[in-house]
Amino acid sequence: MDSLFILAEHYFPYSDSVVKMAPGITDLVAGYQENRGLTDGELSEKLLEQLGRIELPFSLFTPAECVEIVMLELGQDEAGLAQLYEKAEKRFRKRYGQSLKGSRSR
């Protein structure tokens, strides 16, 4: 978990984050949605179903937030992404704040 805290200063804000969706992934998801003829709601449901099956020892975002990130990336909604990352940062700092030596404070 030490590397988690070493890199923490690069997680937020969205504009400077190293934990963004890669443009190629966004394009693949958009292609999948189009090829399958899925509405945004149907795509969100499928993503949430799949993410619910994954168990990780640590995640910056909840499964629902991950789905929201995908949808915001597809819609190129940087303001929405900035808000979501800010919400996640507050939660992260509340939980791990004492362990974030050397990371920037907000």
C-alpha positions in Angstrom: 0.0 0.0 0.0 3.0 2.3 0.2 2.9 3.0 -3.5 -0.7 4.0 -3.1 0.3 6.9 -0.9 3.4 7.8 -3.0 1.2 8.2 -6.1 -1.8 9.8 -4.2 -0.9 13.3 -5.1 -1.4 12.4 -8.8 -4.9 10.9 -8.4 -6.7 14.3 -8.1 -7.9 16.6 -9.5 -9.4 15.2 -12.7 -7.5 17.6 -14.9 -4.1 16.4 -13.6 -5.1 12.8 -12.7 -3.1 9.8 -13.8 -6.2 7.6 -13.1 -8.3 8.6 -16.1 -9.8 6.4 -18.8 -7.5 6.0 -21.7 -9.0 7.5 -24.9 -8.7 4.2 -26.7 -10.8 2.5 -24.0 -13.4 5.2 -24.3 -13.5 4.6 -28.1 -13.9 0.8 -27.5 -16.8 1.3 -25.1 -18.5 3.7 -27.6 -18.0 1.1 -30.4 -19.4 -1.7 -28.2 -22.4 0.4 -27.3 -23.0 1.3 -30.9 -22.5 -2.3 -32.2 -24.9 -3.7 -29.6 -27.4 -0.9 -30.0 -27.4 -0.2 -26.3 -29.0 2.9 -24.8 -27.0 4.8 -22.2 -29.1 3.2 -19.5 -28.5 -0.3 -20.9 -24.8 0.2 -21.1 -24.7 1.6 -17.6 -26.5 -1.5 -16.3 -24.2 -3.9 -18.1 -21.1 -2.1 -16.8 -22.4 -2.0 -13.2 -23.3 -5.7 -13.4 -19.7 -6.5 -14.6 -18.0 -4.2 -12.1 -20.1 -5.8 -9.3 -18.3 -9.1 -10.0 -14.9 -7.6 -9.4 -13.3 -7.5 -5.9 -10.3 -5.3 -5.5 -8.3 -4.6 -2.3 -8.5 -0.9 -3.1 -10.4 1.4 -5.4 -10.6 5.2 -5.6 -14.1 4.9 -7.0 -17.2 2.9 -6.2 -18.6 0.7 -8.9 -21.4 3.2 -9.5 -18.8 6.0 -9.8 -16.8 3.9 -12.3 -19.9 3.6 -14.5 -20.5 7.3 -14.1 -17.0 8.0 -15.2 -17.4 5.9 -18.3 -20.7 7.7 -19.2 -19.1 11.1 -18.5 -16.1 10.2 -20.6 -18.3 9.1 -23.4 -20.2 12.4 -23.2 -16.9 14.4 -22.8 -18.3 16.0 -19.7 -15.2 17.3 -18.1 -17.1 19.4 -15.5 -19.0 16.3 -14.4 -15.8 14.4 -14.2 -14.1 17.1 -12.2 -17.1 17.0 -9.7 -17.0 13.2 -9.4 -13.2 13.2 -8.8 -13.6 15.9 -6.2 -16.2 13.8 -4.4 -13.8 10.8 -4.5 -10.9 12.9 -3.3 -12.8 14.0 -0.3 -13.7 10.4 0.6 -10.1 9.3 0.0 -8.6 12.1 2.1 -11.1 11.4 4.9 -10.1 7.7 4.9 -6.4 7.9 4.2 -5.5 11.6 5.0 -3.1 10.8 7.9 -1.2 8.4 5.6 -0.6 10.9 2.8 2.8 12.2 3.7 4.1 14.6 1.1 0.9 14.8 -0.9 -0.7 18.1 -1.5 -3.4 19.3 0.9 -6.7 20.8 -0.2 
